[in-house]
Each structure stands twice: as C-alpha cells, then as structure tokens.
C-alpha cells in the first residue's frame, strides 16, 4: 500500500524473503480394497537481507527490534490418508 510522500525504497518493511519447499509422497496398496497414502512436507524460510530499522516500533510499547532476523527453522508437516473399496 503506497504511503503519501514516501518512496517504496524508503519504507521500513522492505526486505526480501525466499521459501524452499520439499514434498515426498508414497502410496501403499495393502490389498485390492485398501490403499494407504503418506507424505511429508518440509518448508524452510530464508531471509535474503536484513529488514530496515523501524525506530517508531522500537520506541513503542512493543519495543520490537525489526532488524533481528528469525532463525530459519524448517517447518515439517505429515499427511496421511486411506481409501477403501466398499463394493
């Protein structure tokens, strides 16, 4: 959202982020009528540069340092499903 009188390059929230995602899935036919599907997904956020300092936010009641970069902890999620032939 544009701010009146402020160029985009001057906004305190301007920084770059990359996210890598990996997914693996397998299907297992237990028998003719039962199939199991399982998968795992891993997402890793990567900060490409340091966000600019926001003095107003640092001096507010929140006192948040906007130049602190969070650790790139991987986010893992497992998926499971099954299907049956009821016929």
C-alpha positions, 0 to 999 in steps of 0.5 A: 500500500503506497504511503503519501510522500514516501518512496517504496525504497524508503519504507521500513518493511522492505526486505526480501524473503525466499521459501524452499519447499520439499514434498515426498509422497508414497502410496501403499496398496495393502490389498485390492480394497485398501490403499494407504497414502503418506507424505511429508512436507518440509518448508524452510524460510530464508531471509535474503537481507536484513529488514530496515530499522523501524525506530517508531516500533522500537520506541513503542510499547512493543519495543520490537527490534525489526532488524533481528532476523528469525532463525530459519527453522524448517517447518515439517508437516505429515499427511496421511490418508486411506481409501477403501473399496466398499463394493 
